[in-house]
Amino acid sequence: MREKVVEIRGLEKSFGDLDVLKDVNLELYKGENLVVLGKSGSGKSVLIKIMVGLLKQDSGSMNVLGREISTLKTKELNELRLRIGFSFQNSALYDSMTVRENMEFPLVRNVKNLSKKEITMKIEGLLDSVGLPQSINQMPSELSGGQKKRIGVARTLILEPEIMLYDEPTAGLDPITCGELNALINQVKDEYNTSSIVITHDLTCAKDTGDRVAVLLDGEFNAVGTFEEIFPNAEDPRIKSFYDYNFINS
Amino acid sequence: MTEKAADRKPLLSKKIDKFFAGLADAWNFVLRFFKELFVPPYEFKEVIHQCYRIGVESLPLISLTGFIVGIVFTNQSRPSLAEFGATSWLPSLISIAVVRAMGPLVTALIAAGKVGSSIGAEIASMKVTEQIDAMEVSATNPFKFLVVSRVIATTLMIPLLVMYTDFVALIGSFLSVNANEMVSMTTFFVQVFESISFLDITSSILKSLLFGFTIGIVGCYKGYHSSKGTEGVGRAANAAVVMAMFLIFIEELLVLQIVNAIRAF
């Protein structure tokens, strides 16, 4: 039986009168890439923000790596956060720091007794693996959108997380860069042995990176399975229109 | 109270509720600062970096302003004193005015404009672009890194800037007095130091510490609680300046009352 690293049961979250997540149930298994697909504003990002304690659920259970998120104290939550990597939609690189300082930031604060040489080796190794070794001394403002995303992923990987959460990794990028990002997501899974949740509304990204796909519509998961099981012969008109828009209209 | 009943509350009542909620929020923010201040880990490197940004990078502006204030205040005071044949009192008058009030006030107002707005805008923009969230998910305390370091830096640097402004303003004043009354530097500064007391200097430094703390904490608070995307960044910067200036005047008034009471006692 496959090991579950994330288990969500009956999760609910609303903002004022707006019910964003209604009775959400989902599992992430060790070593898999799970793509969460949904329209903008469907609550996909809210889901992973609850997973790292940036938001709190109203009810239900969110169990990550054997810990119930809502019951954790700050110190315990921070310990768990070290095992989860979060790649933000807009990369969220610290714009007053160079790429090197961006990558050092989480490392020097969470891993003690590392020499300067070890830190540099680690940073250079990760920049190599995301294909941007030359960017080490650049400022984020000097990088393109795709480069920022890659550096964002590299910064996240520096703490060697067991779970990777990607928030809209291909949003706002050209198709070629999207393809490179999708390849990077698969590379991260293989090289670093991570389990990942990829939040996207891009079906190409879902097809290329997802071992399983979960479709979030109206605050609930309407379909969970492999890409081929869900698309292209979906019966639910909402899922079908999603597929048609991505693969026919565009 | 039910949600519908809350909706029916008159506008004034809602505004009062919002005001007190904001006040409580700000109070909690200040309390959190003091709580985090004494708990390790300490961000020494960031404090030094911020001290440099706030202190050293403000020097040109402070120098120019302080110098002009010294000259202008001396030239404005001269005619009034001349009417009584008391222009020889100019150094005393200027030193008391500069050390007791003008130095701290001018420095604090300039710092509120330059430093307060930059802190507010920087933190607000970090919030809008999820950089603060990124710190939090990497198990780093953004409050300690961003807020505590900046508030410590403003609290430490504003008194130093005030002392520097006092000095530059007195030099400006001396040049004016020297040119018009032919007073030597020694005579000028002897008169300056004879006129100011220990209480003047300590109250000026303590007041500057308070101003520095206010500029830092208001800038950070407004930045940390910004919303509405990029529009919120501008609003945070603006609110940081306006609120800090307003509080600085209130603090000036309060400190003046306390110091006068001590003086009378």
Interface residues (C-beta under 8 A of the other chain):
Chain A: K49 V52 L54 N78 E79 R81 L82 I84 F86 F88 Q89 N90 A92 L93 Y94 D95 S96 F105 P106 R109 N110 R155 T156 L159
Chain B: P41 E122 S125 M126 T129 E130 Q131 D133 A134 M135 E136 V137 S138 A139 T140
